[in-house]
Amino acid sequence: MSQKNKLFFTKIGIPYSLRWGYLGMILFMIGDGLEQGWLSPYLVERGLSVTQSAQLFAAYGLAVGIAAWVSGVLAQIWGIRRVMWAGFIMFAISSIPFIALGVSNLNYPVMLVTYVLRGVGYPLFAYSFIVWITYRAEQKILARAVGWFWFVFTCGLNVAGPFYSSLAIPIIGHIYVLYTGIFFVLIGAVIALVLTKDEVKQNTKDQSSIKELLSGIFYMFERPRLAVGAIVKIIGTLGQYGFAIFLPSYLIKYGYSTEEWLQIWSAIFVVNILSNLLFGFIGDRIGWRKTIIWFGSVGCALSTIAIYIAPMIIGHHLIGMILISCLFGFFLAGYVPITALIPSMAPAKERGAAMSVHNLGSGLSVFVAPFIVSLFIEPLGTSGVILIFAALYLFSGYLTIFLKTHEELEQNKKKTAIQMNVLDKTP
């Protein structure tokens, strides 16, 4: 039976030794993500300004970005289990004062400090697990193994967590829902780290990983196109990390409750998860840049505006709003090829540094979206922020035109050299 199980997991793309890790990951991310869709409007209803809420999420996002950037390197230096345990402990310990002293008493300084610590905790746990996967997955199933990671990650953070909140908040209230998040995180960590018996040996004396970490920053200056790619990566998820801050307050004006907003939010990412697989195939078929430009950039810009206009036209119509909002989840997946495009812009021997640029962009996107909201929500209102997001989506499409793979650049150099050679020989 054990051999059959191994064959089954290998066939679907999950390393058998890490099967419990994937289950633990989805539970951990449910605990981490259950407040993502409703915390901002809840704090605003209790007296916090939208700007303060956005600043809170921006500080959280900055912590997530830095932790995401360093987590893989720390896992290689200190050991994967240690870093994952450290992430869990930091998340759990900071959650108690965040809820009991910060959110319950609407103490903004306490919320700011403790939410930042929570932001450091979850990437240390989640992104270290990616390193574990790369060690254990065979090359022939590595892409699928990483794909499954993003599936459980997104499912927990953006689908199951908010959907659970929509069911639990009317029964036990907002504060106790936050406390149950600690329980989900605890169970997830135990399943991932106790039931998983696999071990990875690391060389604690090897400091090359630190050099690679730092090289990612300097590498962007050496190859500016990679910095442009990181900007596209950041812009691609503006709605994912920004909408939840200000759209719930906007939809309340049209009669949508917090629970209904959470159902809309969950539906967006159910569609997005399924569309991620589709756009992987589309990107390989029509080209990565075309997919990003026409589906990701243009599609997200139009669907962002549609989400804003829809309630003006249909009013309070939950099914209609879900269907219109899911267009954003569909087009958001159009940015999937950027993950393949950025590392392909560097020579094979420099892919590690290029990937660190990609990870930095992924992490910073959690910061940039709420930061934009914090700057513009008061002077420009919801319509202004929506237009800024839509304009940036279109701008990312323009930037994508300049993202060439290393092979394309080398071919262009050869063509130019041949043309120059011909011109030189022309009498």
Helices and strands as residue ranges (DSSP letters): H 2-12, G 16-18, H 19-33, H 39-45, H 50-78, H 80-97, I 98-103, H 108-136, G 139-141, H 142-154, I 155-160, H 161-172, H 174-193, H 208-222, H 224-236, H 238-252, H 258-286, H 288-290, I 291-297, H 298-314, H 318-332, G 333-335, H 338-344, G 348-350, H 351-400, H 406-425
